[in-house]
Every structure is written in structure tokens, then in C-alpha cells.
Amino acid sequence: MGMNIKTPGVHHVSLRTADIERSKRFYTETLGFQLAMELPGFYLFVAGGTAFGVQGPAADTPAGDKFNPHRVGLDHIGLGCPDESELERVAAALTEAGVENTGLKFDETLGKRYVAFKDPDRIAWEFYMV
């Protein structure tokens, strides 16, 4: 029998970046998420009800390192989107801001529309219809 952990869901997600200032500009200025806390080498932003902590590179982070969704670990982060017009607005805004993205796509398996995009470290995100 499993542990049967009782949880309301994700408390926070922690990301590591190669360039903390570039990352902070992307999440707070480009995407417009609220900056909740800032300390040397670390900041916290909030997307919906989820906190995202972002840390600068560690001492052993290889120079020029970039995210790779094909390695073991994080594949991507998906944010829910409850409104079709918001999905279309965000897809257009990503393109206008020069953010690498897929444009609007349709997931045949789940029957939902989404747009996938990458942050400056190439961490993969999706804005996905709920």
C-alpha cells in the first residue's frame, strides 16, 4: 500500500538560471508575473497561486549551460488557461515580445489548445487550456 500523501497540489517550483537578472526581466517584465521576494542570487515570482523560486548559477554550473527537456528531470511547466481569448492573446504577445514559441497548437490526445514557449535558459513552458 502506498503512502497516500494528502496534498492540495504544488506549493512551489524552483528553477536555476544561468543569468538571474535576464531571467528576472523575462518573468516579471516580459511575462508580467508579480515579483514576490528578492534576495542576493534568488528571487520569487507568483504565477496564479504557485510560487516560483529562481536561483542564479551554482558554483559547479557549467558555463553556457542550457535547459534540456530530454535529460532526466524537469520536462516542462504547464500553466492552466481557463479562457480561449486569453490563450490567443498570450500567444500573440509572446510572438510580439520575441519569445520563442510554438504558436497556437492543438493536443490531439487531450483535445486541448495550448502555446508552448521557452524562457531565456530554454526552460520549457506551456499555457494550456483547462
N, C-alpha and C positions, 0 to 999 in steps of 0.2 A: 504494500500500500504506500502510495506517495505521501509527501509531507502535507499536501492540501493547503498550501500557503494562501492566506486570506489577504488580498490587497485590492485597493481601489484602482490601481494602474501605475503608470510611470510617475515617479517622483521627480526625477531629473535625468538629463543626458549630459555626459561630459565629453567634450571634444578637445583634441590637441591640434594646434595650428603652427605653421612654420613662421607666421608673421602676425603677431597679436593685434597690432594697430590696423593692418589691412583687413583682418578678419572682423574686428570691431566695426569698422566703417561699413563693411558688407552687410552684417546682420542688423546694425542699428540705423544706418543711413540709407542703404540701398533697399533692404527688405522692410525696414521700419519697425523692427521689434524693439520693445522697451528695454533699455539698459537698467538692470535692477541693482547691480553692485559692481564695483571696480576696485581691484587691489593690484599691486605690482605683479605683472605676469599672469593675471587672471581677471576675467570679467564674467558676469552672469547676465543673460537676457532671458526674457519670458516670451514664449510663443503659445498663445491660448492659455491653458492652465499648466503648461510644462516649463520648468526652468532648464536652461541650457548653460552649463558652465564651460568656458573656453579657456584653455591654458596655453601659454607660449611653449616653444620647443623645450624639451628636456635636454640635459647635458649630452645624452647619447643619441639624440635625434639626428639621423644622417642629414648632411647638407643637401638641400634641394629635394627633400623627401616630399612625396605627394600621396594622397589617399588612393587606395586601390581596392575597389569593391570585390575583387576576385580573390583576395587573401582572406584567410580565416579572420573573423572579427565582424565588424560592422559592414553591412552591405549598403544600406541607405536608411534615411529617416523619412517617414511619411507623415505629413500634416493633413488632417481632415479638412475638407471644404464642404460646407453644407449648401452652397448656393452656386448654381451654374454660371450666373453672370459674374460672380466673384472669381471663379476659376478662369473665365475668359479674360477678365480684367488683369489678373495677376500674370497670366501667360503673356499678354501683350506688354505689360510693364516690365517683365523680365527681359524680353527682347529689346525693348526701348532702352533699358539700362545697360545693355550689352552683356547680360548674364547668359552664359552658356546654358541652353535649354533645348528640350525636345519639341517645343510647341505642343499644342493640344493633342493628346493621344487617347485611344480607347483600349482598355484592358478587356480583351475578349473573354478571358476566364471569369472575371468577376462582373463584367458588364458595366464598368465604371469609367468615366473620363478622368484624366489627370494631366499634369505637366510635370516633367522631371527636370531638375536643374542642378548645377554644381556650384559650390562656394569656391572661393579663391584657392583653397587647398585641394579642390576637386572632390570634396565630401559630397556624396550624392543625396539629394533631397527629392521628395515628391509632394506635390499639392494635389490631393486625391479626393474625389467626390465620395461622400459618406452615404 
